[in-house]
Amino acid sequence: MNSIVTAVKDMALDLYAMIRGFLYGFLLVTLFIIVIGLVIAAVVWLKGLIF
């Protein structure tokens, strides 16, 4: 009985870690896209100022 409780607890902790990792990855990809977009916008804006 004790091993079943331990197994269920370990599975719940693994699920929690997977969800956290997924959300963290999603956040990083979102931030990466925003930063790349800002860099492209800044380059286009500076090109418009210079030329």
Order of alpha helices (4+ residues) and beta strands (2+ residues): alpha
